[in-house]
Structures are given as C-alpha cells and as structure tokens.
Amino acid sequence: MRIGIDIKCLRYNNAGIGRYLRCILEALQKIDSQNEYVLFAPTKTPFVPTAANFKVQVCKSEIRLPGILWQQSTLPGFIRENDIDIFWGPEQTLPVGNTGRAIRVLTVHDLVYKRFPETMVKSVLWINRLFGNKSIEIADAICPVSEFTKDELFHFFPKIDTTKLHVVYNGAKAPTTQPATTPRNNNLLFVGSLEPRKNLPALIHALEILHDNGQDISLTITGPKGWRNKSICDILSKTPVTNNITHLGFVSDNELSELYRTSAAVIFPSLYEGFGLPVLEALAQRTPVLTTKDSAMEEIAGDFATYFDAKDPESIASAIKSFYNNRTAVEKKLHEDAGLNKLLEHYSWENSARSLLELFESLTTRRQS
C-alpha cells in the first residue's frame, strides 16, 4: 500500500493533536516496514522519519496559504500524483476535492465544535463547521479515539453509517524514567492549554475554597498559552492563592515525564475531551489522577482515578481534600493493582498504530475483493 498522511500540524503543534500524531507515527515506523508512507506537508517540518519506507513530501502552493486552505486546494493534486491507496486525515478534516482513488480515513478526536462551540477560537470553529462536517460525510472510514467520541458521533450525526466507525484509542508512552520509589512532592499538576474548555478558573476557585478552610495546595501548570485566556491570566494573577501557583508554560516530553513522576497527583478538570491524554500519561507514571466524572476520562481511567463534578468548585475541592487524606492508599493501589498494568498494555501507542494499520489493510482488501 501507498499510505498518505497529512502532517501539516507537525510544523508547529507539539501538543494536542501534534503530540498524538508524532506518537502514532513513531509507533507505525516500528511495526510496519512493508508499506510506503508519504507524509504531506505544505512547508518544511521538524519531524524527520527514521524508517526508510517513510518520507516527507513538501507540497508547496504557488502562494503561502493557511493550513486548511492548503489542504483543500493544493493537497488533493499531490495525493493523485502520488497514486495514494489510503489517505489518512489525523486532524479531523479531509480534503473534500478530488483525491483520485485514495480511500479516505478520518480520525475524530472530539466534537467540541458541536458540544462547546463557545470555548473555541472563531477561526477554528468555522474550519470545523465548514470542513469537519463534510469530512465526516465523505470519509470511507472514521476513527473516533474513544467510545465516548463514538457516542458523540452518533448523537450529532444520527444518520451516520455505523459500518464506517472504528475506534482507535490513543496511547501512552512508556515512562522515560522508572516510576517514583521515593516520596513525591506535594504539588498538584495541571497539564493543558490555557483555554476555556480546560476549566482552570473552577480549579483555582476550588483551591481558594481549600485555602479559606486552612489547607494550602500548591499547583504547577504546564502547557501552551491557548486562546481566550486573558480572563484566565487575570484570575491567576489576582487570586489569593497566586503564590501557590507556578506556570511553566510548554515543556519538553522529558520535562513533562519528570513532572508526572514527581508530582503528588495530576488534576484534569476539563469540561470536555475526546480522550484525555494527560490522564493516561499520568497513570503510566503511577501518578494519582483527579478528573471529571461522566467524561471520556472516566472511560479511560476506570477505577484508577478520583472523580468530581467539573462545573462545581466545591466538588473539586472535596475531591482534592479526599485525595490528600487518603494519599497513601491511592498510591498503593496504583503500584500494586495488576489491573492497571492490563489497562496500560491496552492503551499503548503500538496498539493504536496496529489498529490503524489493520484498518488500512482491511479497507484495501475490501476494495480489491
């Protein structure tokens, strides 16, 4: 097979979908030496394949275009010229024009543009509305990253062809260091961009509630600046607990791994996620997790996390207090319960890559037959 992949986000996106794509490409290179991969980008990208059967093709347009316009206007011609058998769109959109004989596969991470449109940058919202819906319509196969996201597709697209849906879960990298055997620090760790959906103001309010009741909790924040974050930054600077908060910004994979390994717990109060990758990455480091109930995170973490109502700061504060009161028991469960090992074996990037590759092969076989 000749497999084409849109990697335009790897030019600049090291978090979110960019992180997802890098991890799954690394895993694909380890498990597949037979098929040919053409990685399409509008300009030079820092991602450099290590396998001989993977190559980056820079597909420049006559004028410099935003990524989505390049995808819609320039990319289809290169897909046809390269005689691609399978084209995979990992960013929730596909070229809607003529891509020749290529079978089109779409990954859907979430439907935040349907569920919480007010939390999105207007340009991204309109890209999803214009091209996300159409991509779901024209895709030959759709890969939601969780059962939660699959259910969201059913909810918002009730007429969707169910035979097109194939859940391909995200994974977690193996720790770059051994899980902590010495005492961790007392900090909570928040991993995520400063944007409305991540619900950081509610977390700060919860810390204020604990502060007013005589319990000061230190919080480390890491992740990109995000968008619509002025009010969030104002809250961070003016809150009575500001001295207990450290904002590191974006950090490298190795630095993030060390933060997971040494923090008391990861707290992830997001209002909406299609998967919730920081939750799984934390569990891979045997780091306790506090996160949103009735969410994709509950599907992924199961009994290995503490849950709260993310819309209620009192509920978040109560979960934090309960964790610190029962910290030893929580840590013991993560180190001794064999069920966590099974969970982590299931949610590996290698399994993700293998599921995707098996889907590619089945689609090609189906066409040939």
C-alpha positions as CSV (number, residue, x, y, z in Angstrom):
1,M,0.0,0.0,0.0
2,R,0.9,3.6,-0.5
3,I,-0.4,5.5,2.5
4,G,-0.6,9.3,2.5
5,I,-0.8,11.3,5.7
6,D,-1.5,15.0,6.3
7,I,1.2,16.1,8.8
8,K,0.8,19.9,8.4
9,C,0.2,20.3,12.2
10,L,3.7,19.0,12.9
11,R,5.2,22.2,11.6
12,Y,4.2,24.0,14.9
13,N,1.9,21.8,17.1
14,N,3.8,19.9,19.8
15,A,0.8,19.5,22.0
16,G,-2.7,18.0,21.5
17,I,-3.1,16.6,18.0
18,G,0.5,17.2,17.2
19,R,1.6,15.1,20.1
20,Y,-0.9,12.4,19.1
21,L,0.4,12.3,15.5
22,R,4.1,12.2,16.5
23,C,3.5,9.3,18.9
24,I,1.5,7.2,16.4
25,L,3.9,7.9,13.5
26,E,6.8,6.7,15.8
27,A,4.8,3.5,16.5
28,L,3.9,2.9,12.9
29,Q,7.6,3.1,11.9
30,K,8.4,0.4,14.5
31,I,5.7,-2.1,13.3
32,D,5.5,-1.6,9.6
33,S,8.4,-1.9,7.2
34,Q,6.4,-3.1,4.3
35,N,4.1,-0.3,3.2
36,E,5.2,3.0,1.8
37,Y,4.2,6.2,3.6
38,V,4.1,9.6,2.1
39,L,3.8,12.4,4.7
40,F,2.4,15.5,3.1
41,A,3.3,19.0,4.5
42,P,3.0,22.5,3.0
43,T,6.4,23.6,4.2
44,K,9.4,22.0,5.9
45,T,8.6,20.3,9.1
46,P,10.9,19.4,12.1
47,F,9.5,15.8,12.0
48,V,12.1,13.5,10.4
49,P,11.2,9.9,9.8
50,T,13.6,7.2,11.0
51,A,12.3,4.4,8.8
52,A,13.3,4.0,5.1
53,N,9.7,3.4,4.0
54,F,8.5,6.8,5.4
55,K,9.2,10.0,3.5
56,V,8.1,13.6,4.0
57,Q,7.0,15.4,0.8
58,V,6.8,19.2,1.0
59,C,3.9,20.2,-1.3
60,K,4.2,23.9,-1.7
61,S,1.4,26.0,-3.2
62,E,2.1,28.9,-5.5
63,I,1.2,31.3,-2.7
64,R,1.6,30.8,1.0
65,L,-1.8,29.6,2.4
66,P,-3.2,28.8,5.8
67,G,-3.0,25.1,6.5
68,I,-6.7,24.3,6.0
69,L,-6.7,26.2,2.6
70,W,-3.6,24.3,1.5
71,Q,-5.3,21.0,2.5
72,Q,-8.3,21.9,0.4
73,S,-6.7,23.4,-2.6
74,T,-3.2,22.0,-3.1
75,L,-3.1,18.7,-1.3
76,P,-5.6,16.8,-3.5
77,G,-3.4,17.1,-6.6
78,F,-0.4,15.7,-4.7
79,I,-2.5,12.8,-3.4
80,R,-3.5,11.9,-7.0
81,E,0.1,12.4,-8.4
82,N,1.5,10.0,-5.7
83,D,-1.2,7.4,-6.5
84,I,-2.1,7.0,-2.9
85,D,-4.1,3.9,-1.8
86,I,-5.1,5.1,1.7
87,F,-5.2,8.8,2.7
88,W,-5.4,9.4,6.5
89,G,-6.5,12.8,7.9
90,P,-5.4,12.8,11.6
91,E,-6.7,16.3,12.3
92,Q,-10.5,15.9,11.9
93,T,-10.6,17.2,8.4
94,L,-10.0,15.7,4.9
95,P,-9.5,17.3,1.5
96,V,-13.1,17.4,0.1
97,G,-11.9,17.7,-3.5
98,N,-10.8,15.0,-5.9
99,T,-8.2,12.7,-4.3
100,G,-8.3,10.1,-7.0
101,R,-8.6,6.5,-6.0
102,A,-7.4,7.1,-2.4
103,I,-9.6,5.6,0.3
104,R,-10.2,8.4,2.9
105,V,-9.7,7.7,6.6
106,L,-10.6,10.3,9.2
107,T,-9.6,10.5,12.9
108,V,-12.1,12.3,15.1
109,H,-10.7,13.4,18.4
110,D,-13.8,15.2,19.8
111,L,-16.8,17.2,18.8
112,V,-16.1,20.2,20.9
113,Y,-17.3,22.4,18.0
114,K,-20.7,20.9,18.4
115,R,-20.8,20.5,22.2
116,F,-19.0,23.6,23.4
117,P,-18.6,26.0,20.4
118,E,-18.3,29.0,22.7
119,T,-15.0,27.7,24.0
120,M,-13.3,27.7,20.6
121,V,-11.4,30.3,18.6
122,K,-13.8,31.5,15.9
123,S,-11.4,30.6,13.0
124,V,-11.0,27.0,14.3
125,L,-14.8,26.8,15.0
126,W,-15.6,27.8,11.4
127,I,-13.0,25.4,10.0
128,N,-14.7,22.6,11.8
129,R,-18.1,23.7,10.8
130,L,-17.2,24.1,7.1
131,F,-14.9,21.1,6.7
132,G,-15.4,18.9,9.7
133,N,-19.0,18.0,8.9
134,K,-18.2,17.5,5.3
135,S,-15.1,15.3,6.1
136,I,-17.3,13.0,8.3
137,E,-19.8,12.8,5.4
138,I,-17.2,11.8,2.7
139,A,-14.9,9.6,4.8
140,D,-14.7,6.0,3.9
141,A,-13.8,5.1,7.5
142,I,-13.9,7.2,10.7
143,C,-11.7,6.6,13.7
144,P,-13.1,8.1,16.9
145,V,-10.4,7.9,19.6
146,S,-12.8,6.5,22.3
147,E,-16.2,5.0,22.8
148,F,-17.2,8.4,24.2
149,T,-16.3,10.2,21.0
150,K,-18.1,7.4,19.0
151,D,-21.2,8.1,21.0
152,E,-20.8,11.8,20.3
153,L,-20.8,11.0,16.6
154,F,-24.0,9.0,17.0
155,H,-25.5,11.9,18.9
156,F,-24.7,14.7,16.4
157,F,-24.8,12.6,13.3
158,P,-27.7,10.2,13.9
159,K,-27.8,9.1,10.2
160,I,-24.1,8.2,10.2
161,D,-23.2,4.8,8.6
162,T,-22.2,2.7,11.6
163,T,-20.1,0.4,9.5
164,K,-17.7,3.3,8.9
165,L,-16.8,3.7,12.6
166,H,-13.7,2.0,14.0
167,V,-12.5,3.1,17.5
168,V,-8.7,3.6,17.5
169,Y,-7.7,4.6,21.0
170,N,-4.8,6.9,21.9
171,G,-1.9,5.5,23.9
172,A,0.7,6.5,26.4
173,K,4.5,6.3,26.1
174,A,6.4,4.1,28.5
175,P,8.0,6.2,31.2
176,T,11.4,7.6,30.3
177,T,12.4,7.1,34.0
178,Q,11.3,4.5,36.5
179,P,8.1,5.2,38.4
180,A,8.9,7.1,41.6
181,T,10.1,5.0,44.5
182,T,11.0,7.9,46.7
183,P,8.4,10.3,48.1
184,R,6.8,12.7,45.6
185,N,6.4,16.4,46.3
186,N,3.0,17.8,47.4
187,N,2.1,19.6,44.2
188,L,-0.9,19.1,42.0
189,L,0.0,19.1,38.3
190,F,-2.3,20.6,35.7
191,V,-1.4,19.7,32.1
192,G,-3.3,21.6,29.4
193,S,-3.5,24.8,27.4
194,L,-4.9,28.0,29.0
195,E,-8.3,27.9,27.2
196,P,-11.9,28.0,28.4
197,R,-12.6,24.3,27.9
198,K,-9.8,23.2,30.3
199,N,-11.8,24.8,33.2
200,L,-8.8,26.3,35.1
201,P,-10.9,29.0,36.8
202,A,-13.0,26.4,38.5
203,L,-9.8,24.7,39.8
204,I,-8.5,28.0,41.1
205,H,-11.8,28.6,42.9
206,A,-11.5,25.1,44.4
207,L,-8.0,26.0,45.7
208,E,-9.4,29.2,47.2
209,I,-12.1,27.2,49.0
210,L,-9.4,24.9,50.5
211,H,-7.3,28.0,51.4
212,D,-10.2,29.6,53.2
213,N,-10.5,26.4,55.2
214,G,-6.9,26.3,56.2
215,Q,-5.5,24.0,53.5
216,D,-3.0,25.5,51.1
217,I,-2.3,23.4,48.0
218,S,0.5,24.1,45.5
219,L,-0.4,23.8,41.8
220,T,2.0,23.5,38.8
221,I,0.6,24.4,35.4
222,T,2.2,23.3,32.2
223,G,1.0,23.6,28.6
224,P,0.8,26.2,25.8
225,K,-0.9,29.6,26.1
226,G,-4.0,28.5,24.3
227,W,-6.7,31.1,23.4
228,R,-9.3,33.4,25.0
229,N,-7.0,33.3,28.1
230,K,-7.0,36.9,29.2
231,S,-9.6,36.3,31.9
232,I,-7.8,33.1,33.0
233,C,-4.5,35.0,33.3
234,D,-6.2,37.7,35.3
235,I,-7.6,35.1,37.7
236,L,-4.1,33.5,38.1
237,S,-2.5,36.9,38.9
238,K,-5.3,38.1,41.3
239,T,-6.3,35.0,43.2
240,P,-5.5,34.9,46.9
241,V,-3.6,31.6,46.2
242,T,-1.4,33.1,43.4
243,N,1.7,32.4,45.4
244,N,0.9,28.7,45.4
245,I,0.7,28.5,41.6
246,T,3.6,28.0,39.2
247,H,3.0,28.4,35.5
248,L,5.8,26.7,33.5
249,G,4.3,27.1,30.0
250,F,5.1,24.5,27.4
251,V,7.7,21.8,28.4
252,S,9.5,19.1,26.5
253,D,8.4,15.4,26.7
254,N,11.3,14.6,29.1
255,E,10.4,17.5,31.3
256,L,6.7,16.5,31.3
257,S,7.6,12.9,32.2
258,E,9.6,14.2,35.1
259,L,6.7,16.4,36.3
260,Y,4.4,13.4,36.1
261,R,6.9,11.3,38.1
262,T,7.4,13.7,40.9
263,S,4.0,15.4,41.4
264,A,1.6,14.3,44.1
265,A,-1.2,14.0,41.5
266,V,-2.5,15.2,38.2
267,I,-5.7,17.2,38.3
268,F,-7.6,17.4,35.0
269,P,-10.9,19.3,35.4
270,S,-11.6,19.7,31.6
271,L,-15.2,20.3,30.7
272,Y,-14.9,18.2,27.5
273,E,-12.3,15.9,26.0
274,G,-12.5,13.2,23.4
275,F,-9.9,11.1,25.3
276,G,-7.9,13.0,27.9
277,L,-4.3,12.0,27.2
278,P,-2.7,13.6,30.3
279,V,-4.9,11.2,32.4
280,L,-3.4,8.1,30.7
281,E,0.2,9.6,30.7
282,A,-0.1,10.2,34.4
283,L,-1.2,6.7,35.2
284,A,1.7,5.3,33.1
285,Q,3.9,7.0,35.7
286,R,1.8,5.6,38.6
287,T,0.7,9.2,39.3
288,P,-2.7,9.6,41.0
289,V,-5.3,11.3,38.9
290,L,-8.2,13.6,39.8
291,T,-10.6,14.3,36.9
292,T,-14.0,14.9,35.5
293,K,-16.8,12.4,36.1
294,D,-19.1,11.2,33.3
295,S,-16.5,12.0,30.7
296,A,-14.1,10.3,28.3
297,M,-11.6,10.3,31.1
298,E,-13.8,8.0,33.2
299,E,-13.9,5.6,30.3
300,I,-10.1,5.6,30.0
301,A,-9.1,5.6,33.7
302,G,-11.9,3.5,35.2
303,D,-11.3,2.7,38.8
304,F,-7.8,4.2,38.8
305,A,-8.8,7.9,39.2
306,T,-10.8,10.1,41.6
307,Y,-13.7,11.9,40.0
308,F,-15.6,15.2,40.6
309,D,-18.2,17.4,39.1
310,A,-16.0,19.8,37.0
311,K,-18.7,22.5,37.0
312,D,-18.7,22.6,40.8
313,P,-15.7,24.1,42.6
314,E,-16.9,22.6,45.8
315,S,-16.9,19.2,44.3
316,I,-13.4,19.7,43.0
317,A,-12.2,21.0,46.4
318,S,-13.8,18.0,48.1
319,A,-12.0,15.6,45.8
320,I,-8.7,17.3,46.4
321,K,-9.2,17.1,50.2
322,S,-10.2,13.5,50.0
323,F,-7.1,12.6,47.9
324,Y,-4.7,14.2,50.4
325,N,-6.4,12.5,53.3
326,N,-6.1,9.1,51.5
327,R,-3.0,9.6,49.5
328,T,-1.1,6.6,50.8
329,A,-3.9,4.2,49.9
330,V,-4.3,5.8,46.4
331,E,-0.6,5.5,45.7
332,K,-0.6,1.9,46.9
333,K,-3.4,0.9,44.6
334,L,-1.6,2.3,41.6
335,H,1.6,0.4,42.4
336,E,0.0,-2.9,43.5
337,D,-3.2,-3.4,41.5
338,A,-2.4,-5.6,38.5
339,G,-5.4,-4.2,36.7
340,L,-3.5,-1.0,36.0
341,N,-0.8,-3.0,34.1
342,K,-3.5,-4.5,31.9
343,L,-5.0,-1.1,31.3
344,L,-1.7,0.4,30.2
345,E,-0.9,-2.6,28.0
346,H,-4.2,-2.0,26.2
347,Y,-3.7,1.8,25.8
348,S,-0.3,1.7,24.1
349,W,0.8,3.6,21.0
350,E,1.9,0.4,19.4
351,N,-1.7,-1.0,19.8
352,S,-3.0,2.3,18.4
353,A,-0.7,2.0,15.4
354,R,-1.6,-1.6,14.9
355,S,-5.3,-1.0,15.0
356,L,-4.9,1.8,12.4
357,L,-2.7,-0.4,10.1
358,E,-5.2,-3.3,10.3
359,L,-8.0,-0.9,9.3
360,F,-5.9,0.3,6.3
361,E,-5.3,-3.3,5.3
362,S,-8.9,-4.3,5.6
363,L,-10.1,-1.3,3.6
364,T,-7.6,-2.1,0.8
365,T,-8.6,-5.8,0.8
366,R,-12.3,-4.9,0.7
367,R,-11.7,-2.7,-2.3
368,Q,-9.7,-5.4,-4.1
369,S,-12.4,-8.0,-3.5
